[in-house]
Amino acid sequence: MKNLTVLVTLLSSLLLFTPVTFAAQEEQKIVVPSQIRGLNPSLYDKYEPSKSGLFHCLDNSKTIPFSAINDDYCDCPDGSDEPGTAACSNGLFWCKNEGHIPGSVRKSRVNDGLCEPECCDGSDEWATGACPNNCEVVGKEWRAAKEASEKIRKTGAKVRGTYIKWAQGEKRRLEEDLAKKRQELVTKEQEVAKAKAILEKTEAHSQEDLERKKKSPVYISLLSHRLALARLRSKTNRLETEIESLHSLLREMAKGYNPNYQDMAVKAAVVGYEELTGIKYREGESEGETEVKKEEQEEGDKEEEITEQELEALEKEDLEALLLSDTTDENEEDDEDDGTGLLWKLDEYIPESLYGSWEHVRDVAIDWMICFGLAGRSKTKTSSGDGPQVAAAREKHRLLNNELVKLNGAIRDTEDTLKNMELHYGREGEWKKLDGSCVDKVVGDYTYELCFFGKATQRSNKDKSSNNLGSFNQWNTAADQGSLGYYSQQLYKNGAKCWNGPNRSVTVDLSCGTSNALISVSEPEKCEYRFKVTSPALCWPEAPGSPTDEVKVKEEL
């Protein structure tokens, strides 16, 4: 049987060029590339025989007789001389597959006795005849599946079109909003700059006014009284300490005094101390009564004396703030308008070029109003020690600056969103519509949920507990950015840590579908989940050179 197989192989090799006949001393007939077994039509121009009847290996490594093509002996290092045999392991054998689409297999699979699905016509087993031609049946099934898939793609593409239209509208809205915010930014920066200039000028004016008031007799007198108060507190504290020491000595003496000793000096001291304190320490009066009288005396002292806290508050009073606050009469109502507020508010509307002149006019007007009793001095006392005008100017600058910071943050957020719409949300922004939307599926005791660009979650259907499976991290970086393969997979990482395992993560395989749906959930590795999801966002329009015209190749590792 083995010899028979070898004989068949040799006879088949002789028939590789059936249109070509060889005779001694006779001219060789022309070979047409389409007659070369296993040759891909895209390479026909490389296999035109030269006038000299030679063939150049496609890698230009050597030249061989054209008759050596498909002679079941590997001459060319790149295997280009054996497109239809297994003599050269590298390269592909092309199958015509009439009734279906062309395909290719590794040349090492040629005549191995196994039927390859890529060659439904069985041409890869031309020597063994092991495989029948099933292309008519396979092609019919493939076209039916293709038709169903195409129907899904077209339906999904229409939905994808609405996503794109929405994204375009959203992009226009964001661009208009960004332009508006940038214009607001220019205005707000001018307002902040003006408020800062007003604050600086108001501070300078307030400082000049403060220095003038600090030279007044009242302020000098206040400083003298404060110094005297501090010295008096220090002396009083020292005397109180000494008096308390004397009280302690006299109390002990009064308690331990024995009249039988008839020491008149000690007796007189004890009697005098008891009269001073109103407390009888000698026999006949209980200790409880003594303590009550002592407490009553201390309460009486407290009612008459100013407290230590009050003294400390007086000593720490901010005299400069008092000067700046410019307090009015006590008889005036607290909420009375001082009549000058309008003049200060006008600062906001005065052009920068006229502000210097206006400042002088404003100050003169305020002084005259105060002088003639048309306005009182501001009663406001600020915790920072600023005068009312400085405090108002500082608050105005603070509020405007906060608005500026918020506006800058809003501009950055809008710019980031617009930038992401270029590729992050798909080639045409189709994924933006799905940002934050969720799909879920019940699998056994759990409900799995995926929120696009958010996070994946596993929820127990029993106790409603949940596990974070990960947050969106990236698209499929193994494919070219912007390609269909790039948008066909998402990775969600850094989920809750598994017990004695890694942090949970999810790989999401995306495909075209008429709706957004979570189709299946699996866990191929511990705490590493695999979701299969369909979405209209993946239903791209069919491009020229679509899969129907492509050659299928079986990769062999």
C-alpha positions as CSV (number, residue, x, y, z in Angstrom):
1,M,0.0,0.0,0.0
2,K,2.8,2.4,0.8
3,N,4.5,1.7,-2.5
4,L,1.1,2.4,-4.3
5,T,0.9,5.8,-2.5
6,V,4.4,6.8,-3.5
7,L,3.6,5.8,-7.1
8,V,0.4,7.9,-7.1
9,T,2.4,10.9,-5.8
10,L,5.1,10.5,-8.5
11,L,2.5,10.2,-11.3
12,S,0.6,13.3,-9.9
13,S,3.8,15.3,-9.9
14,L,4.3,14.5,-13.6
15,L,0.8,15.7,-14.3
16,L,1.2,19.1,-12.5
17,F,1.6,20.8,-15.8
18,T,-0.9,18.9,-17.9
19,P,-1.0,21.4,-20.8
20,V,2.8,21.2,-21.1
21,T,4.4,18.4,-23.0
22,F,8.1,17.8,-23.1
23,A,10.0,16.2,-26.0
24,A,13.7,16.0,-26.6
25,Q,15.0,18.8,-28.8
26,E,11.3,20.2,-29.1
27,E,10.2,23.7,-28.0
28,Q,8.5,23.9,-24.5
29,K,4.9,25.0,-24.6
30,I,3.8,28.2,-22.7
31,V,2.4,27.7,-19.2
32,V,-0.5,29.9,-18.1
33,P,-0.3,31.0,-14.4
34,S,-3.9,30.1,-13.8
35,Q,-2.9,26.5,-14.5
36,I,-0.4,26.4,-11.6
37,R,-2.0,24.5,-8.7
38,G,-2.4,26.3,-5.4
39,L,-1.4,29.7,-6.8
40,N,-3.2,32.8,-5.5
41,P,-4.5,34.9,-8.4
42,S,-3.0,38.0,-6.8
43,L,0.5,36.5,-7.7
44,Y,-0.2,35.6,-11.3
45,D,2.0,38.4,-12.6
46,K,4.9,37.0,-10.6
47,Y,4.6,33.6,-12.4
48,E,4.8,34.6,-16.0
49,P,7.5,32.5,-17.6
50,S,10.5,34.4,-19.1
51,K,11.7,33.9,-22.7
52,S,14.6,31.8,-21.3
53,G,12.2,29.5,-19.5
54,L,13.4,30.5,-16.0
55,F,11.7,31.4,-12.8
56,H,13.0,33.9,-10.2
57,C,12.2,33.1,-6.6
58,L,10.0,35.8,-5.2
59,D,12.7,36.7,-2.7
60,N,15.2,37.0,-5.6
61,S,17.4,34.5,-3.8
62,K,17.9,32.3,-6.9
63,T,16.7,31.4,-10.4
64,I,15.4,28.0,-11.4
65,P,13.9,26.4,-14.5
66,F,10.2,27.2,-14.8
67,S,9.6,23.5,-15.1
68,A,10.8,23.1,-11.5
69,I,7.6,24.8,-10.2
70,N,5.4,22.3,-8.2
71,D,7.9,19.5,-8.8
72,D,7.5,18.5,-5.2
73,Y,11.0,19.6,-4.4
74,C,11.7,22.9,-2.5
75,D,14.2,25.0,-4.4
76,C,13.4,28.5,-3.2
77,P,14.1,29.4,0.4
78,D,10.8,31.3,0.5
79,G,8.9,28.3,-0.9
80,S,7.5,30.3,-3.8
81,D,8.4,27.5,-6.3
82,E,6.0,25.0,-4.6
83,P,2.6,26.8,-4.3
84,G,0.7,23.5,-4.8
85,T,2.7,20.9,-2.8
86,A,3.8,20.3,0.7
87,A,7.5,20.3,-0.3
88,C,8.0,23.8,1.2
89,S,6.5,24.2,4.7
90,N,6.3,28.0,4.4
91,G,3.7,29.8,2.4
92,L,0.0,29.2,1.6
93,F,-2.0,26.9,-0.7
94,W,-4.9,28.8,-2.4
95,C,-8.3,27.1,-2.8
96,K,-10.6,28.4,-5.5
97,N,-13.8,27.1,-3.7
98,E,-16.2,27.7,-6.5
99,G,-19.7,28.3,-5.1
100,H,-18.2,29.8,-1.9
101,I,-15.4,32.3,-1.1
102,P,-11.7,31.5,-1.8
103,G,-9.6,30.3,1.1
104,S,-6.1,29.3,2.0
105,V,-4.3,26.9,4.2
106,R,-0.7,26.4,5.2
107,K,1.1,24.3,2.6
108,S,2.2,21.9,5.3
109,R,-1.4,20.8,5.4
110,V,-1.5,19.9,1.7
111,N,-2.2,16.2,1.1
112,D,-2.1,15.4,4.8
113,G,-5.3,13.4,4.5
114,L,-7.3,15.9,6.6
115,C,-10.2,18.0,5.2
116,E,-9.7,21.7,5.9
117,P,-12.8,23.9,6.2
118,E,-11.0,26.7,4.4
119,C,-10.8,24.5,1.3
120,C,-14.4,23.2,0.9
121,D,-13.6,22.1,-2.6
122,G,-11.1,19.5,-1.3
123,S,-8.3,20.9,-3.6
124,D,-5.8,20.7,-0.8
125,E,-6.1,16.9,-1.0
126,W,-5.6,16.7,-4.8
127,A,-3.2,13.7,-4.4
128,T,-5.1,11.7,-1.8
129,G,-8.7,12.5,-2.9
130,A,-9.7,12.3,0.7
131,C,-12.0,15.4,0.6
132,P,-15.1,15.9,-1.5
133,N,-16.2,19.2,-2.9
134,N,-18.8,20.6,-0.4
135,C,-18.6,24.2,-1.6
136,E,-22.2,24.4,-2.9
137,V,-23.7,23.4,0.5
138,V,-21.1,25.3,2.6
139,G,-21.6,28.4,0.3
140,K,-25.3,28.3,0.7
141,E,-25.2,28.1,4.5
142,W,-22.6,30.8,4.6
143,R,-24.6,33.1,2.4
144,A,-27.7,32.6,4.6
145,A,-25.7,33.4,7.7
146,K,-24.1,36.3,5.9
147,E,-27.6,37.6,4.9
148,A,-28.9,37.4,8.4
149,S,-25.7,39.1,9.7
150,E,-26.0,41.8,7.1
151,K,-29.6,42.4,8.1
152,I,-28.5,42.8,11.7
153,R,-25.7,45.1,10.6
154,K,-27.9,47.3,8.5
155,T,-30.5,47.6,11.3
156,G,-27.8,48.3,13.8
157,A,-26.1,50.8,11.5
158,K,-29.3,52.9,11.4
159,V,-29.3,53.0,15.2
160,R,-25.6,53.8,15.1
161,G,-26.5,56.7,12.7
162,T,-28.8,58.2,15.4
163,Y,-26.0,57.8,17.9
164,I,-23.6,59.7,15.6
165,K,-26.2,62.4,14.9
166,W,-26.7,62.9,18.6
167,A,-23.0,63.0,19.1
168,Q,-22.6,65.7,16.4
169,G,-25.4,67.7,18.0
170,E,-23.7,67.3,21.4
171,K,-20.4,68.3,20.0
172,R,-21.9,71.5,18.5
173,R,-23.5,72.3,21.8
174,L,-20.2,71.7,23.6
175,E,-18.3,73.8,21.1
176,E,-20.8,76.7,21.4
177,D,-20.8,76.3,25.2
178,L,-17.0,76.4,25.2
179,A,-16.9,79.5,23.0
180,K,-19.4,81.2,25.4
181,K,-17.4,80.2,28.4
182,R,-14.2,81.5,26.9
183,Q,-15.8,84.8,26.2
184,E,-17.1,84.8,29.8
185,L,-13.6,84.1,30.9
186,V,-12.2,87.2,29.2
187,T,-14.9,89.3,30.9
188,K,-14.4,87.6,34.3
189,E,-10.6,88.1,34.2
190,Q,-11.2,91.8,33.5
191,E,-13.6,92.0,36.4
192,V,-11.2,90.2,38.7
193,A,-8.3,92.5,37.6
194,K,-10.5,95.6,38.2
195,A,-11.6,94.3,41.6
196,K,-8.0,93.7,42.6
197,A,-7.0,97.2,41.6
198,I,-9.9,98.6,43.6
199,L,-8.9,96.5,46.6
200,E,-5.3,97.6,46.4
201,K,-6.3,101.3,46.1
202,T,-8.9,100.9,48.9
203,E,-6.2,99.2,51.1
204,A,-3.8,102.1,50.4
205,H,-6.5,104.7,51.2
206,S,-7.5,102.8,54.4
207,Q,-3.8,102.6,55.5
208,E,-3.4,106.3,55.1
209,D,-6.5,106.9,57.0
210,L,-5.4,104.5,59.8
211,E,-2.0,106.2,60.1
212,R,-3.8,109.6,60.4
213,K,-6.1,108.3,63.1
214,K,-3.3,106.7,65.0
215,K,-1.9,110.1,65.6
216,S,-5.1,111.3,67.4
217,P,-5.1,112.0,71.1
218,V,-7.8,109.4,71.6
219,Y,-5.7,106.6,70.2
220,I,-2.6,107.7,72.1
221,S,-4.7,107.7,75.3
222,L,-6.1,104.3,74.5
223,L,-2.6,102.9,74.2
224,S,-1.6,104.4,77.5
225,H,-4.6,102.9,79.2
226,R,-3.9,99.6,77.7
227,L,-0.3,99.7,79.0
228,A,-1.5,100.7,82.4
229,L,-4.1,97.9,82.4
230,A,-1.5,95.3,81.6
231,R,0.8,96.5,84.4
232,L,-2.1,96.6,86.8
233,R,-3.2,93.1,85.9
234,S,0.4,91.9,86.5
235,K,0.6,93.6,89.9
236,T,-2.9,92.4,90.9
237,N,-2.1,88.8,90.0
238,R,1.0,89.0,92.2
239,L,-0.8,90.5,95.1
240,E,-3.6,87.9,94.8
241,T,-1.0,85.1,95.1
242,E,0.5,86.7,98.2
243,I,-2.9,87.2,99.8
244,E,-3.9,83.7,99.2
245,S,-0.7,82.5,100.9
246,L,-1.4,84.7,103.9
247,H,-5.0,83.4,104.0
248,S,-3.7,79.9,104.0
249,L,-1.3,80.6,106.9
250,L,-4.0,82.3,109.0
251,R,-6.6,79.6,108.3
252,E,-4.2,77.0,109.6
253,M,-3.4,79.1,112.6
254,A,-7.1,79.8,113.4
255,K,-7.9,76.1,113.1
256,G,-5.0,75.0,115.3
257,Y,-5.2,77.8,117.9
258,N,-5.4,76.7,121.6
259,P,-6.9,79.3,124.0
260,N,-5.3,77.6,127.0
261,Y,-1.9,78.9,125.9
262,Q,-3.1,82.4,126.7
263,D,-1.0,83.9,123.9
264,M,-2.7,87.3,123.5
265,A,-0.9,88.2,120.2
266,V,-2.0,85.0,118.5
267,K,-5.5,85.3,120.0
268,A,-5.8,88.8,118.6
269,A,-4.6,87.7,115.2
270,V,-7.1,84.8,115.1
271,V,-10.0,87.0,116.2
272,G,-9.1,89.7,113.7
273,Y,-8.9,87.1,110.9
274,E,-12.3,85.6,111.8
275,E,-13.9,89.1,111.8
276,L,-12.3,89.8,108.4
277,T,-13.5,86.6,106.8
278,G,-16.8,86.2,108.8
279,I,-15.8,82.6,109.5
280,K,-15.5,81.1,113.0
281,Y,-12.7,78.5,113.0
282,R,-12.8,77.9,116.8
283,E,-15.0,75.3,118.5
284,G,-18.7,75.6,118.4
285,E,-19.1,76.0,114.7
286,S,-19.2,73.0,112.3
287,E,-16.9,72.5,109.4
288,G,-19.9,72.5,107.0
289,E,-21.1,75.9,108.2
290,T,-17.5,77.2,107.8
291,E,-17.4,76.1,104.2
292,V,-20.8,77.6,103.4
293,K,-19.7,81.0,104.7
294,K,-16.5,80.7,102.7
295,E,-18.4,80.1,99.5
296,E,-20.8,83.0,100.2
297,Q,-17.8,85.3,100.7
298,E,-16.2,84.1,97.4
299,E,-19.5,84.6,95.5
300,G,-19.7,88.1,96.9
301,D,-16.2,88.9,95.8
302,K,-17.0,87.7,92.2
303,E,-20.0,89.9,92.0
304,E,-18.0,93.0,92.8
305,E,-14.9,92.2,90.7
306,I,-14.4,92.3,86.9
307,T,-13.6,88.8,85.5
308,E,-10.2,87.8,84.2
309,Q,-11.8,87.0,80.8
310,E,-13.2,90.6,80.6
311,L,-9.8,92.0,81.5
312,E,-8.1,89.8,78.9
313,A,-10.6,90.8,76.2
314,L,-10.0,94.5,76.9
315,E,-6.3,94.0,76.7
316,K,-6.5,92.2,73.4
317,E,-8.9,94.6,71.7
318,D,-7.7,95.4,68.2
319,L,-7.4,99.2,68.5
320,E,-6.5,99.6,64.8
321,A,-9.7,97.8,63.8
322,L,-11.6,100.1,66.1
323,L,-10.1,103.0,64.3
324,L,-10.9,101.6,60.9
325,S,-14.5,100.7,61.9
326,D,-15.1,104.3,62.7
327,T,-18.0,103.6,65.1
328,T,-21.1,105.8,65.1
329,D,-23.1,107.0,68.1
330,E,-24.8,104.4,70.2
331,N,-28.2,106.0,69.6
332,E,-28.1,105.3,65.9
333,E,-30.0,102.3,64.6
334,D,-27.7,99.3,63.8
335,D,-29.2,98.8,60.4
336,E,-29.2,102.4,59.3
337,D,-27.6,103.0,55.9
338,D,-24.6,105.4,56.2
339,G,-25.5,107.1,53.0
340,T,-22.2,106.5,51.3
341,G,-22.8,102.9,50.1
342,L,-23.9,104.1,46.7
343,L,-20.7,106.0,46.1
344,W,-18.7,102.9,46.8
345,K,-20.8,100.8,44.5
346,L,-20.2,103.2,41.7
347,D,-16.5,102.1,41.7
348,E,-17.6,99.0,39.8
349,Y,-18.9,101.0,36.9
350,I,-16.1,103.7,36.5
351,P,-13.8,103.1,33.6
352,E,-10.2,102.4,34.5
353,S,-9.0,105.6,32.8
354,L,-11.2,107.8,35.0
355,Y,-10.8,105.9,38.2
356,G,-8.1,108.1,39.7
357,S,-10.2,111.3,39.2
358,W,-13.3,109.5,40.5
359,E,-11.6,108.3,43.6
360,H,-10.7,111.8,44.6
361,V,-14.3,113.1,43.9
362,R,-15.7,110.1,45.9
363,D,-13.6,110.7,49.0
364,V,-14.3,114.4,49.0
365,A,-18.0,113.8,48.7
366,I,-18.0,111.3,51.6
367,D,-16.1,113.7,53.8
368,W,-18.6,116.5,53.1
369,M,-21.6,114.2,53.7
370,I,-20.1,113.2,57.1
371,C,-19.2,116.8,57.9
372,F,-22.7,118.1,57.3
373,G,-24.4,115.1,59.0
374,L,-25.9,113.8,55.8
375,A,-24.2,110.4,56.4
376,G,-22.8,108.6,59.4
377,R,-19.6,106.7,59.7
378,S,-19.8,103.0,59.0
379,K,-20.5,100.9,62.1
380,T,-19.2,97.7,60.6
381,K,-16.5,96.0,62.5
382,T,-14.7,93.2,60.6
383,S,-13.0,90.3,62.2
384,S,-9.9,90.8,60.0
385,G,-9.3,94.3,61.2
386,D,-10.2,95.8,57.9
387,G,-12.3,98.9,57.6
388,P,-15.8,98.5,55.9
389,Q,-14.6,99.7,52.5
390,V,-11.6,97.4,52.5
391,A,-13.7,94.5,53.7
392,A,-16.3,95.1,51.0
393,A,-13.6,95.4,48.3
394,R,-11.8,92.2,49.6
395,E,-15.1,90.2,49.6
396,K,-15.9,91.5,46.1
397,H,-12.5,90.3,44.9
398,R,-12.8,87.0,46.6
399,L,-16.2,86.2,45.1
400,L,-15.1,87.2,41.6
401,N,-11.9,85.2,41.9
402,N,-13.9,82.1,43.0
403,E,-16.2,82.5,40.0
404,L,-13.1,82.7,37.8
405,V,-11.7,79.5,39.3
406,K,-15.0,77.7,38.7
407,L,-15.2,79.0,35.1
408,N,-11.7,77.8,34.4
409,G,-12.6,74.3,35.7
410,A,-15.8,74.2,33.6
411,I,-13.8,75.1,30.5
412,R,-11.2,72.4,31.2
413,D,-14.0,69.8,31.6
414,T,-15.6,70.8,28.3
415,E,-12.3,70.7,26.5
416,D,-11.6,67.2,27.9
417,T,-15.1,66.0,26.8
418,L,-14.6,67.4,23.3
419,K,-11.1,65.8,23.1
420,N,-12.5,62.5,24.1
421,M,-15.1,62.6,21.4
422,E,-12.4,62.4,18.8
423,L,-11.4,58.8,19.5
424,H,-12.4,57.9,23.1
425,Y,-16.1,57.7,22.1
426,G,-15.5,56.1,18.7
427,R,-14.4,57.2,15.3
428,E,-17.5,59.3,14.9
429,G,-18.4,59.8,18.5
430,E,-21.0,57.0,18.4
431,W,-20.2,55.8,21.9
432,K,-20.8,59.1,23.6
433,K,-24.6,58.4,23.5
434,L,-24.0,55.3,25.6
435,D,-21.7,56.9,28.2
436,G,-23.3,55.9,31.6
437,S,-26.0,53.6,30.2
438,C,-26.1,50.1,31.6
439,V,-26.9,46.5,30.5
440,D,-27.4,43.5,32.7
441,K,-28.0,39.8,32.8
442,V,-29.1,37.3,35.4
443,V,-26.7,34.3,35.6
444,G,-27.6,31.8,38.3
445,D,-27.6,33.5,41.7
446,Y,-26.1,36.7,40.4
447,T,-27.1,39.7,38.3
448,Y,-24.2,41.1,36.3
449,E,-24.3,44.7,35.2
450,L,-22.1,46.7,32.9
451,C,-22.3,50.5,32.7
452,F,-20.4,51.7,29.7
453,F,-17.4,53.8,30.6
454,G,-18.4,53.4,34.3
455,K,-18.0,50.1,36.2
456,A,-19.0,46.5,36.1
457,T,-20.9,45.0,39.1
458,Q,-21.9,41.6,40.4
459,R,-25.0,41.6,42.6
460,S,-26.3,38.7,44.7
461,N,-30.0,37.8,44.0
462,K,-30.2,36.4,47.5
463,D,-28.9,39.1,49.9
464,K,-28.5,42.0,47.4
465,S,-24.8,42.3,48.3
466,S,-22.6,43.4,45.4
467,N,-19.0,43.3,44.2
468,N,-17.2,45.9,42.1
469,L,-15.7,44.0,39.2
470,G,-13.8,47.0,37.9
471,S,-14.0,50.4,36.3
472,F,-13.4,51.3,32.7
473,N,-9.7,51.4,31.9
474,Q,-9.1,51.3,28.1
475,W,-10.1,50.0,24.7
476,N,-8.3,47.2,23.0
477,T,-4.8,48.5,22.8
478,A,-3.7,45.3,20.9
479,A,-5.4,46.7,17.8
480,D,-4.7,49.9,15.9
481,Q,-6.3,52.9,17.5
482,G,-9.5,53.9,15.6
483,S,-9.9,50.5,14.0
484,L,-12.9,48.2,14.3
485,G,-10.8,45.8,16.4
486,Y,-9.8,48.7,18.7
487,Y,-13.5,49.4,19.5
488,S,-14.4,45.7,19.7
489,Q,-13.1,45.2,23.2
490,Q,-13.1,47.1,26.5
491,L,-11.1,46.4,29.7
492,Y,-12.5,47.2,33.2
493,K,-9.9,46.9,35.9
494,N,-9.2,47.5,39.7
495,G,-12.3,45.9,41.0
496,A,-12.8,44.5,44.5
497,K,-9.9,42.2,45.6
498,C,-10.7,38.5,45.6
499,W,-10.0,36.5,48.7
500,N,-6.5,35.1,48.2
501,G,-6.6,36.3,44.6
502,P,-6.2,39.3,42.3
503,N,-8.4,42.3,42.0
504,R,-11.5,41.6,39.9
505,S,-11.4,42.6,36.3
506,V,-13.7,42.3,33.2
507,T,-12.8,41.9,29.5
508,V,-15.8,43.0,27.4
509,D,-16.0,41.5,23.9
510,L,-18.2,43.8,21.8
511,S,-20.0,43.0,18.5
512,C,-22.6,44.4,16.2
513,G,-26.2,44.0,17.4
514,T,-29.6,45.6,17.0
515,S,-29.7,46.5,20.7
516,N,-27.3,47.1,23.6
517,A,-27.4,43.8,25.5
518,L,-25.2,41.7,27.8
519,I,-25.3,38.3,26.1
520,S,-23.1,36.0,28.2
521,V,-20.9,36.0,31.3
522,S,-18.0,33.7,32.0
523,E,-15.1,33.4,34.4
524,P,-12.2,31.7,32.6
525,E,-9.7,32.6,35.3
526,K,-10.3,33.3,39.0
527,C,-11.9,36.7,39.4
528,E,-11.2,37.5,35.7
529,Y,-14.5,37.8,34.0
530,R,-15.5,37.8,30.3
531,F,-18.6,39.6,29.1
532,K,-20.0,39.3,25.6
533,V,-22.0,42.4,24.7
534,T,-23.8,43.5,21.5
535,S,-24.3,47.2,20.5
536,P,-25.5,49.1,17.4
537,A,-22.4,51.3,18.0
538,L,-20.3,48.4,16.5
539,C,-22.5,48.1,13.3
540,W,-20.1,50.0,11.0
541,P,-21.1,50.6,7.4
542,E,-19.6,48.0,5.1
543,A,-16.4,49.3,3.5
544,P,-15.0,48.4,0.1
545,G,-13.0,45.2,0.3
546,S,-15.4,43.7,2.9
547,P,-15.0,40.3,4.4
548,T,-17.0,38.7,1.5
549,D,-14.1,39.4,-0.8
550,E,-11.4,38.5,1.6
551,V,-9.5,35.2,1.7
552,K,-9.8,33.2,4.9
553,V,-6.5,31.9,6.2
554,K,-6.1,29.2,8.8
555,E,-3.3,30.3,11.2
556,E,-1.2,27.4,12.5
557,L,1.0,27.9,15.5
